[in-house]
Amino acid sequence: MKITASIILSLQLTSVSSASCSSSNFLTSRSKAFCNHPLKLRGGQQDDAIDDTPSGSYHGNYIAPQGEQPKAAAIVEVKNPPSTAVAPPTTAAAPLASATSKSSKLSNLQERTGPAVLMLGATFLLLKYTGEKGLIGLILLMQLGLYSESTGVVEAFQAKKGSSIDKIKSYSCQKWWWFMTAMIFSGRDLIMQHTSLTGDQMNLMNFCMSAASLVGAVIQLAMLSGPGTEDLYREYLGKLACCHFSLLFLVGQSSFWIKTVQEYGLGWVLFPAFLVIVNDTMAYVFGVLMGKHKLIPKLSPKKTVEGFVGAGLSTVAIASPLVKRCIGGDIPNLGRHAIILAVYASLVSPFGGFLASAVKRAHGAKDFGALIPGHGGVVDRFDCQVVTAPFVYLYLKNFYNVES
């Protein structure tokens, strides 16, 4: 009977140990050892060598020999795992973050003010002593900077990705050949003034330069061979499109400044330029002081609706007194012309800056250049100006001439 009782007790312990193995989170170290080894009674022997001697009594997960005080079963305290949820920001943190952001914007405004004043002062001195010729020379230098910076951003981005454009040895020559072709086309009036060339001759020269660039580019592509040629084609054509877009959007539109200053005088270049400067400055000021609603967050996160509206009202308000200062004279409907140009500078010109922001965001660039501290490069300062230049010339050509 004793042997039978021992066998029954062993079977019970085996059942208990199996149940405890399935609940690993609540096992004690002693019960785990009991599950992983052959059943052995405390103070006894293996179950295959059980004799008639008393083996003790069972107390939960512990076998107490005869004469020994039973021990209490071990209790495992299960604690809740640490929470990984992020605590929501307190309401006190929101005003602090807003104040920090506003302080940063004001600091940035102070940083931008100094270089802007120096740049305006240098431009004033240049125009005072050189007049229209100095402005035309400045525009030509700006066009060089606009083209170099806009194409450089794309080239730098592709270089980080592992560009293979170096295999096309003539790419750099082609890039600047296209620039010279566009400059000759846009500045042909200046060339004809200082040479004996006629307009038809200039057109023929320009077309021959364009045809030569086309033939040279195709021959260069045909000479490529080896693995990855198709990828190189795509990269080259992408840079070709970038160069020609820069020539069209930046160099081509800025050429209207030269036409305006030659036909209408220096004042009609300076007045729209001041309108854009006022609009850009007031958009920043209103955005810092009142900006709460993002205007185009995906393209230009810093632009706000309050800044856009406040800048537009400020630009229109200053247009009439500013045009009298820049143009002067007794000109019919001068105030109306000023208001129309101010509305365009407020509603359309900023989109040149939005497009520039999209280009920088797409190519991982903060600025197009570092020529002007706190402002970036030439494109960063004149992205809105170049959008204004053709409208001013065409408006004056169609309305101002008629009334004058």
C-alpha positions, 0 to 999 in steps of 0.5 A: 500500500505504501508503494501504491501511495508513493506511485500515486503521489509521483503521478500527482507531482508530475501533473502539477509540474506540467501545469506549472511549466505552461505558466512561465510568468508565474514560476519560481526558480525552484519550480522551474528546476523541478519541471526540467529534471526527473522527479525526485522526492526530497529526502527520497530516491528516483521514482524507479527505485521507490522503496517502502520507506516513508517519503514525506508529505506534499505541500504545494511545490515542495516535498517535506521529509518526515520530521521537517517543518513544511515551508511555505510555497514561494510567491512570485510578485508580478509587476506591470511592465513599464509603459512605453506611452509618451506622456502628452505635453502639458499645457504649460509647454505650449506657450513656452514652445511658442515663445521660443519659436517667436524669439528664434524668428526675431533673432533671425530677423535681426541677423537678416537686417544688417546684410540687407541694409548693406546690400541696399546701400551698395546698390544705391551707391552703384546706381548713383555713380554709374546709373543705367549702365551700372544697373545693366552690368549688375543684372548681367552678374546676377544672371550668372549667379542665378544660373550657377546656383540653380544648376549647382543645387541639382548637381550637388544633390546628384553627386551625393547619390553617386553621379556618373555625369563625369563620364560625359566629359563635355557636360560642363562645356555644354552647360556654359555654352547653353548659358552663352546662347541664352545671354546672346539672345536676351542681350542682342539689343545691347550687342547691336548697340555696340556693334554693326550687327543687325537683328537678322544677323543676331538671330542667325548667330543665335540659331547656329549656336543652338543647333551646334549644342544639339548636334554636340549633345547627341554625338556625345550620348551616342559615344557612351557604351557599357553597363548603366548607359540608360541610367546615364542617359536619364541623368544627363537629360535631367540636368539638361532640363534643369539647365534649360529651365534655369535659363527660361525661368531665371535668366530669361525673365530677368532680361526684362529688367534690361528692356525696362531700364532701356525703354522706361528708365531706372525708376520703373525697375527700382519701384517694382523691386522695392514693392517686392522687398516691402512685401517680403519683409512685411510677410516675415514681420506679420508672420513672426508677430501674428502667424498661426495658420500655415499657408503652404506647409508642404512647400514653405512651412514658415509662410503663414496666411497672416503674413501673406495677407498683412504683406499684401495690405502693406504693399498696396498701402505704400505703393502710391507714395513710393511710386511718386518718390521713384518716378516723380513727374506729372504722369496721368493715373500714376497712382493706379499704375502703382496699385496694379503693380503692387497687387501683382507683387503681393499676389503673384510674385511670392509664388516665385519664392514658393517654387524656389522652396520646392526646388530646395526641399526636393534636393535637400538644400537649405539655401541656393548659396551662401553669398549673402549672410542670413539670406542665402544666395542670389536665387534666394533673394531674387526668386520673387523679383524675376517673376515681377520683371516681365509683367512690369515691362509688358504692363508698361508696354500695353498700358503706360505707353498708351496713356503717355 
